[in-house]
């Protein structure tokens, strides 16, 4: 099986190196192309650097890892070269299968990885158009970066908020908590951050390993009339409005981004 990646930005680069590290694809079967060819020097150690058209003609799975505004141009460039039996994989959730089909009407999937793919713990979202019958090949390929979750196309937006955007949301929330803590203690900032990060990571592992819910953890820690209970009351009273606003804003931004991307076609 030959795999190609068009676009050597952050996601394209991450996928290329993870596929290589997994050892399931030999160098002779791994291809990469990029508009700025000089950026591919390091990639030549693990893959074949070629033009996009050549890549599309050679590969069984073609990943397109470009910005929404550049997607149409890439599809137009490869439409006459791509193998009609190939699987086209877009890492752009903003453009629908219906719109992609206007340019290239073949088996197509959309994939949304997370930043945590860098440590092999991504919750990677995937959806397929109606031409795809073999879903396992792509899912198995992506398993080297973490868990693979199939969703219907119309749920990929909210799914992205929950896994792809979530590292940013989590980091910003705990950044606020750590900065607030600084005003109440002489403990150094670096130590506060390490304490909170380690506790956050361990809490997640505990919940997954013991199959505990959020409510289970709160109940275990927040004894009635105690200090933790006082803090959790503040969170449950004040944070829901912030969470609602967060999703309202991000989903509206996603809607506008999708509209703009679709118009480019």
KEDO-834251 format. One line per 8 residues: number of its first residue (from 1); their letters; for each residue y, z, x of N, C-alpha, C. Coordinates in steps of 0.02 Angstrom, whole numbers, padded with zeros to 5 digits. Example, Ala and Ser with C-alpha at 12.3 -4.5 7.8 and 13.67 -1.06 7.14 Angstrom:
1> as> -00284/00390/00660/-00225/00390/00615/-00165/00390/00660; -00112/00354/00642/-00053/00357/00684/00002/00394/00645
! end
This chain:
1> xxxxxxxx> -00060/00000/00042/00000/00000/00000/00062/00000/00044; 00107/-00046/00029/00170/-00050/00066/00227/-00021/00025; 00267/00021/00057/00322/00055/00023/00387/00038/00058; 00438/00021/00018/00503/00004/00046/00558/00046/00015; 00609/00060/00055/00667/00099/00032/00730/00061/00048; 00767/00044/-00005/00832/00010/00003/00887/00062/-00005; 00925/00072/00048/00978/00122/00048/00958/00181/00091; 00995/00191/00146/00977/00245/00193/01030/00300/00192
9> xxxxxxxx> 01049/00319/00130/01093/00377/00122/01052/00440/00124; 01078/00494/00096/01044/00559/00101/00975/00557/00069; 00970/00529/00008/00905/00528/-00026/00857/00478/00004; 00882/00418/00020/00839/00368/00051/00811/00392/00117; 00854/00423/00157/00833/00449/00222/00781/00504/00213; 00793/00549/00166/00747/00604/00155/00678/00578/00135; 00676/00530/00088/00612/00503/00065/00575/00468/00122; 00611/00428/00160/00579/00391/00215/00545/00439/00264
17> xxxxxxxx> 00581/00490/00285/00553/00537/00334/00497/00579/00304; 00503/00598/00241/00450/00638/00210/00387/00596/00201; 00394/00533/00182/00336/00490/00176/00301/00482/00244; 00342/00475/00296/00314/00467/00363/00279/00531/00386; 00312/00588/00374/00283/00652/00395/00217/00667/00359; 00212/00646/00296/00152/00659/00257/00091/00625/00286; 00102/00571/00323/00048/00536/00356/00006/00491/00312; 00028/00480/00250/-00010/00438/00204/00007/00364/00210
25> xxxxxxxx> 00062/00349/00243/00084/00279/00250/00095/00265/00325; 00060/00216/00351/00068/00196/00421/00135/00162/00430; 00160/00163/00492/00225/00132/00507/00226/00059/00485; 00171/00024/00494/00171/-00048/00478/00178/-00061/00403; 00167/-00008/00362/00171/-00015/00290/00233/00018/00259; 00278/00042/00302/00338/00076/00279/00400/00036/00300; 00441/00018/00252/00499/-00026/00265/00563/00006/00240; 00619/-00012/00273/00684/00015/00254/00737/-00037/00265
33> xxxxxxxx> 00787/-00038/00221/00845/-00082/00231/00908/-00044/00212; 00963/-00065/00241/01027/-00032/00227/01083/-00082/00237; 01135/-00077/00197/01191/-00123/00203/01221/-00120/00274; 01230/-00059/00301/01254/-00051/00369/01193/-00042/00414; 01172/-00096/00446/01109/-00096/00483/01110/-00050/00543; 01168/-00036/00571/01172/00007/00630/01148/00078/00615; 01149/00098/00552/01126/00165/00533/01050/00173/00534; 01016/00117/00545/00943/00118/00542/00909/00128/00610
41> xxxxxxxx> 00948/00138/00663/00919/00143/00730/00865/00197/00733; 00880/00257/00708/00831/00312/00711/00771/00297/00667; 00783/00262/00611/00729/00247/00564/00677/00200/00593; 00697/00160/00643/00651/00111/00672/00592/00144/00708; 00598/00210/00720/00543/00246/00752/00484/00257/00704; 00499/00255/00639/00446/00271/00590/00436/00217/00538; 00479/00166/00538/00474/00114/00486/00500/00047/00513; 00488/-00005/00474/00512/-00072/00492/00579/-00084/00458
49> xxxxxxxx> 00631/-00096/00497/00697/-00110/00470/00704/-00184/00457; 00713/-00203/00394/00717/-00273/00374/00773/-00283/00324; 00786/-00345/00306/00834/-00360/00253/00804/-00342/00185; 00847/-00329/00137/00824/-00307/00071/00778/-00358/00038; 00795/-00422/00044/00754/-00474/00013/00683/-00476/00042; 00679/-00469/00108/00613/-00469/00140/00574/-00408/00119; 00607/-00351/00118/00575/-00289/00096/00546/-00296/00026; 00586/-00324/-00019/00564/-00332/-00089/00504/-00378/-00095
57> xxxxxxxx> 00501/-00428/-00052/00445/-00475/-00055/00381/-00447/-00027; 00387/-00397/00017/00328/-00370/00052/00298/-00308/00019; 00338/-00270/-00017/00317/-00203/-00037/00287/-00199/-00108; 00241/-00152/-00115/00210/-00138/-00180/00252/-00090/-00221; 00288/-00045/-00186/00334/00002/-00218/00401/-00004/-00183; 00453/-00018/-00222/00521/-00028/-00194/00567/00025/-00222; 00588/00071/-00179/00637/00122/-00199/00707/00096/-00187; 00750/00102/-00238/00820/00082/-00231/00862/00146/-00234
65> xxxxxxxx> 00890/00164/-00177/00926/00228/-00169/00999/00214/-00155; 01035/00188/-00205/01105/00171/-00196/01146/00201/-00253; 01212/00200/-00245/01257/00226/-00296/01255/00182/-00359; 01272/00212/-00417/01271/00173/-00479/01311/00108/-00474; 01369/00110/-00441/01412/00051/-00439/01382/-00004/-00396; 01334/00014/-00352/01303/-00036/-00308/01236/-00061/-00333; 01210/-00030/-00386/01143/-00046/-00408/01135/-00119/-00430; 01182/-00143/-00470/01175/-00212/-00494/01173/-00262/-00437
73> xxxxxxxx> 01217/-00252/-00388/01219/-00298/-00331/01152/-00299/-00293; 01122/-00241/-00285/01057/-00238/-00251/01004/-00273/-00292; 01002/-00260/-00357/00953/-00292/-00400/00961/-00368/-00401; 01023/-00391/-00404/01036/-00463/-00403/01012/-00493/-00337; 01020/-00455/-00283/01002/-00480/-00216/00926/-00489/-00209; 00887/-00445/-00241/00815/-00446/-00231/00775/-00476/-00289; 00809/-00494/-00343/00772/-00514/-00404/00727/-00575/-00394; 00747/-00621/-00351/00706/-00681/-00341/00653/-00671/-00287
81> xxxxxxxx> 00656/-00615/-00251/00610/-00602/-00196/00556/-00552/-00213; 00572/-00506/-00257/00526/-00450/-00270/00460/-00474/-00301; 00407/-00445/-00277/00340/-00460/-00303/00338/-00442/-00377; 00318/-00488/-00421/00317/-00473/-00493/00269/-00417/-00513; 00222/-00401/-00468/00175/-00346/-00481/00198/-00280/-00449; 00255/-00281/-00416/00280/-00221/-00382/00306/-00170/-00433; 00312/-00109/-00410/00344/-00056/-00449/00414/-00045/-00421; 00464/-00055/-00462/00534/-00043/-00443/00551/00029/-00461
89> xxxxxxxx> 00577/00067/-00412/00593/00138/-00424/00667/00149/-00410; 00703/00167/-00462/00775/00181/-00455/00785/00256/-00448; 00824/00277/-00398/00843/00347/-00391/00909/00360/-00425; 00926/00316/-00471/00989/00322/-00508/00973/00334/-00582; 00987/00394/-00606/00972/00409/-00675/01023/00383/-00724; 01078/00356/-00699/01133/00336/-00744/01123/00268/-00778; 01078/00228/-00751/01068/00161/-00778/01000/00158/-00813; 01000/00136/-00875/00940/00137/-00917/00891/00082/-00897
97> xxxxxxxx> 00828/00091/-00918/00778/00039/-00908/00800/-00025/-00943; 00828/-00019/-01002/00850/-00077/-01040/00901/-00118/-01000; 00946/-00083/-00967/00997/-00118/-00927/00968/-00148/-00864; 00924/-00112/-00830/00892/-00138/-00770/00853/-00201/-00787; 00820/-00201/-00846/00779/-00258/-00868/00820/-00322/-00874; 00885/-00317/-00885/00927/-00376/-00890/00929/-00415/-00825; 00916/-00380/-00770/00917/-00412/-00704/00846/-00423/-00678; 00806/-00370/-00680/00736/-00374/-00656/00691/-00344/-00710
105> xxxxxxxx> 00646/-00385/-00736/00603/-00363/-00791/00532/-00354/-00764; 00521/-00298/-00728/00454/-00283/-00702/00440/-00209/-00714; 00383/-00185/-00688/00367/-00114/-00693/00423/-00074/-00658; 00449/-00024/-00693/00506/00014/-00666/00498/00088/-00680; 00519/00128/-00632/00520/00201/-00640/00588/00227/-00617; 00606/00285/-00642/00665/00320/-00617/00642/00387/-00589; 00670/00405/-00532/00650/00466/-00497/00712/00507/-00480; 00710/00571/-00495/00765/00616/-00478/00737/00674/-00437
113> xxxxxxxx> 00746/00672/-00370/00723/00728/-00329/00776/00783/-00327; 00759/00838/-00294/00805/00894/-00285/00816/00904/-00210; 00870/00937/-00193/00884/00955/-00123/00826/00992/-00091; 00789/01030/-00132/00734/01070/-00106/00675/01027/-00083; 00680/00962/-00092/00629/00916/-00064/00627/00922/00011; 00682/00943/00042/00685/00949/00115/00635/00999/00142; 00615/01047/00100/00564/01095/00121/00499/01087/00081; 00492/01029/00049/00431/01014/00012/00423/01052/-00052
121> xxxxxxxx> 00480/01075/-00082/00475/01115/-00143/00519/01087/-00199; 00526/01021/-00200/00566/00989/-00252/00530/00992/-00319; 00568/00997/-00372/00543/00985/-00440/00568/00914/-00456; 00528/00865/-00440/00549/00795/-00444/00535/00766/-00513; 00587/00740/-00544/00580/00711/-00611/00563/00637/-00606; 00522/00614/-00651/00504/00543/-00652/00495/00520/-00724; 00515/00459/-00738/00500/00427/-00802/00483/00354/-00789; 00447/00323/-00836/00422/00255/-00826/00440/00211/-00885
129> xxxxxxxx> 00450/00146/-00872/00460/00101/-00928/00392/00081/-00957; 00393/00042/-01010/00331/00027/-01046/00284/-00022/-01011; 00305/-00049/-00954/00262/-00095/-00917/00215/-00058/-00869; 00230/00005/-00855/00191/00042/-00806/00127/00071/-00838; 00070/00054/-00809/00006/00082/-00832/-00022/00131/-00781; -00010/00119/-00717/-00033/00164/-00665/00025/00209/-00643; 00027/00269/-00670/00079/00317/-00653/00060/00361/-00594; -00005/00368/-00583/-00029/00416/-00532/-00011/00396/-00461
137> xxxxxxxx> -00008/00331/-00447/00007/00309/-00378/00075/00335/-00356; 00126/00327/-00398/00192/00351/-00381/00194/00427/-00380; 00163/00459/-00429/00163/00532/-00431/00130/00561/-00368; 00074/00532/-00347/00040/00556/-00287/00083/00546/-00225; 00117/00489/-00222/00161/00476/-00165/00217/00528/-00161; 00245/00545/-00218/00301/00593/-00220/00279/00665/-00211; 00215/00678/-00216/00191/00748/-00210/00205/00778/-00142; 00220/00736/-00093/00235/00763/-00026/00302/00799/-00023
145> xxxxxxxx> 00343/00791/-00075/00407/00827/-00076/00409/00883/-00127; 00352/00896/-00160/00349/00951/-00208/00314/00932/-00273; 00329/00968/-00326/00298/00955/-00391/00331/00895/-00424; 00292/00857/-00461/00317/00798/-00497/00312/00811/-00572; 00367/00803/-00607/00370/00817/-00679/00390/00753/-00716; 00346/00730/-00760/00362/00670/-00800/00399/00691/-00864; 00455/00657/-00877/00494/00669/-00937/00507/00602/-00971; 00521/00602/-01037/00544/00541/-01069/00613/00523/-01042
153> xxxxxxxx> 00629/00459/-01043/00693/00437/-01014/00753/00474/-01043; 00752/00487/-01109/00810/00518/-01140/00819/00592/-01123; 00771/00621/-01086/00778/00691/-01065/00793/00697/-00990; 00800/00640/-00956/00812/00643/-00884/00879/00673/-00867; 00928/00664/-00912/00995/00692/-00899/00994/00768/-00896; 00970/00799/-00948/00966/00872/-00949/00917/00897/-00897; 00864/00860/-00887/00816/00878/-00834/00849/00881/-00766; 00894/00833/-00754/00930/00831/-00690/00974/00893/-00681
161> xxxxxxxx> 01005/00915/-00736/01046/00976/-00731/01003/01035/-00710; 00941/01037/-00734/00897/01095/-00723/00864/01095/-00654; 00856/01037/-00623/00822/01037/-00558/00864/01006/-00502; 00895/00950/-00514/00933/00917/-00461/01001/00950/-00450; 01036/00967/-00504/01101/01000/-00498/01094/01075/-00487; 01038/01104/-00506/01030/01176/-00507/01040/01210/-00440; 01017/01182/-00384/01031/01215/-00320/01106/01227/-00309; 01147/01179/-00330/01219/01188/-00325/01245/01241/-00372
169> xxxxxxxx> 01218/01242/-00433/01239/01293/-00481/01219/01363/-00456; 01157/01369/-00433/01133/01434/-00409/01174/01457/-00349; 01186/01411/-00302/01225/01429/-00242/01295/01453/-00261; 01327/01418/-00308/01395/01437/-00327/01396/01504/-00363; 01347/01517/-00405/01343/01581/-00441/01335/01639/-00392; 01289/01632/-00345/01277/01686/-00298/01332/01691/-00245; 01367/01637/-00233/01426/01640/-00190/01479/01685/-00221; 01489/01677/-00287/01537/01719/-00323/01514/01793/-00321
177> xxxxxxxx> 01450/01805/-00332/01424/01873/-00331/01434/01905/-00263; 01418/01868/-00210/01425/01896/-00142/01498/01910/-00125; 01543/01864/-00144/01614/01875/-00131/01641/01934/-00169; 01617/01944/-00230/01638/02001/-00270/01613/02066/-00237; 01552/02064/-00212/01523/02124/-00180/01563/02145/-00118; 01591/02096/-00083/01630/02111/-00022/01687/02159/-00036; 01715/02154/-00096/01772/02197/-00113/01753/02268/-00130; 01688/02282/-00130/01665/02349/-00149/01624/02383/-00095
185> xxxxxxxx> 01622/02354/-00035/01579/02382/00017/01605/02363/00087; 01582/02401/00137/01597/02386/00207/01540/02347/00239; 01488/02333/00202/01432/02293/00229/01458/02224/00247; 01443/02199/00307/01468/02133/00329/01447/02077/00282; 01490/02026/00276/01477/01969/00231/01410/01937/00245; 01395/01926/00309/01333/01892/00327/01272/01931/00304; 01277/01997/00308/01220/02039/00287/01214/02039/00211; 01271/02039/00176/01269/02036/00103/01233/01972/00081
193> xxxxxxxx> 01253/01916/00111/01224/01852/00092/01149/01851/00106; 01128/01876/00164/01057/01877/00181/01018/01921/00132; 01046/01980/00115/01012/02025/00069/01003/01993/00000; 01056/01961/-00024/01054/01930/-00090/01006/01870/-00091; 01011/01827/-00039/00967/01769/-00035/00894/01789/-00033; 00878/01838/00009/00808/01860/00015/00783/01889/-00050; 00826/01928/-00084/00806/01958/-00148/00797/01904/-00201; 00842/01854/-00201/00838/01799/-00249/00773/01760/-00239
201> xxxxxxxx> 00757/01743/-00176/00697/01705/-00161/00634/01745/-00180; 00633/01809/-00163/00575/01851/-00177/00566/01861/-00253; 00622/01865/-00289/00618/01873/-00362/00586/01811/-00394; 00608/01752/-00370/00578/01690/-00395/00504/01685/-00381; 00485/01703/-00319/00414/01702/-00301/00374/01751/-00343; 00402/01811/-00353/00369/01862/-00393/00356/01837/-00464; 00408/01806/-00494/00402/01782/-00563/00349/01727/-00568; 00348/01682/-00519/00299/01627/-00521/00228/01653/-00509
209> xxxxxxxx> 00220/01697/-00460/00153/01721/-00443/00124/01767/-00497; 00167/01808/-00526/00144/01856/-00577/00154/01830/-00648; 00180/01768/-00653/00193/01737/-00719/00237/01782/-00762; 00290/01807/-00732/00337/01851/-00767/00394/01810/-00795; 00420/01830/-00852/00479/01799/-00881/00541/01833/-00855; 00600/01804/-00869/00662/01836/-00849/00668/01905/-00883; 00648/01906/-00946/00651/01969/-00984/00605/02022/-00953; 00547/02000/-00927/00500/02047/-00895/00533/02080/-00834
217> xxxxxxxx> 00568/02040/-00794/00600/02067/-00734/00655/02116/-00753; 00696/02096/-00802/00751/02140/-00824/00723/02206/-00849; 00670/02202/-00889/00639/02263/-00916/00612/02308/-00861; 00581/02277/-00809/00553/02316/-00755/00606/02352/-00714; 00664/02320/-00706/00715/02347/-00661/00768/02388/-00698; 00786/02364/-00758/00841/02396/-00795/00815/02451/-00841; 00804/02510/-00813/00780/02566/-00855/00835/02587/-00904; 00814/02608/-00962/00861/02625/-01016/00910/02679/-00993
225> xxxxxxxx> 00974/02664/-01001/01026/02711/-00982/01042/02712/-00907; 01010/02666/-00869/01019/02666/-00797/01074/02619/-00773; 01081/02616/-00706/01134/02577/-00674/01123/02502/-00684; 01061/02479/-00673/01047/02407/-00680/01059/02384/-00752; 01041/02425/-00800/01052/02406/-00870/01126/02395/-00883; 01168/02436/-00853/01241/02428/-00862/01264/02360/-00837; 01236/02340/-00780/01254/02275/-00752/01227/02216/-00792; 01165/02221/-00816/01136/02166/-00854/01173/02157/-00921
233> xxxxxxxx> 01198/02212/-00948/01238/02206/-01010/01299/02162/-00999; 01332/02172/-00942/01391/02132/-00925/01373/02058/-00920; 01316/02044/-00887/01294/01974/-00879/01279/01943/-00946; 01241/01976/-00988/01222/01948/-01053/01281/01943/-01101; 01331/01985/-01093/01390/01981/-01136/01439/01928/-01114; 01447/01919/-01049/01499/01874/-01024/01477/01806/-01000; 01415/01802/-00973/01395/01739/-00941/01374/01683/-00988; 01348/01697/-01049/01328/01642/-01093/01383/01591/-01105
241> xxxxxxxx> 01445/01612/-01112/01500/01565/-01123/01510/01520/-01062; 01503/01550/-01002/01509/01510/-00941/01453/01460/-00936; 01391/01481/-00952/01334/01435/-00949/01341/01378/-00999; 01364/01394/-01059/01375/01342/-01110/01427/01292/-01086; 01481/01317/-01057/01535/01273/-01033/01510/01231/-00975; 01469/01260/-00932/01442/01223/-00875/01404/01162/-00899; 01359/01171/-00947/01319/01114/-00971/01361/01065/-01012; 01409/01090/-01049/01454/01045/-01086/01491/00999/-01038
249> xxxxxxxx> 01517/01028/-00984/01556/00989/-00935/01512/00940/-00897; 01454/00963/-00874/01412/00919/-00833/01381/00863/-00874; 01361/00878/-00935/01331/00826/-00978/01383/00775/-00999; 01445/00798/-01010/01499/00751/-01026/01514/00706/-00966; 01515/00736/-00906/01525/00696/-00846/01469/00646/-00837; 01408/00667/-00852/01351/00622/-00846/01357/00564/-00896; 01380/00579/-00957/01390/00527/-01008/01441/00475/-00984; 01496/00499/-00955/01548/00453/-00931/01524/00412/-00872
257> xxxxxxxx> 01486/00445/-00828/01458/00409/-00770/01410/00355/-00792; 01369/00371/-00842/01321/00322/-00869/01358/00263/-00901; 01410/00278/-00939/01449/00224/-00971/01478/00178/-00918; 01506/00207/-00865/01536/00167/-00812/01484/00125/-00776; 01426/00155/-00762/01372/00119/-00728/01346/00062/-00771; 01337/00074/-00835/01312/00023/-00881/01361/-00035/-00887; 01426/-00020/-00886/01476/-00072/-00892/01476/-00119/-00832; 01455/-00094/-00775/01453/-00136/-00715/01402/-00192/-00721
265> x> 01357/-00187/-00769/01307/-00239/-00781/01331/-00291/-00831
! end
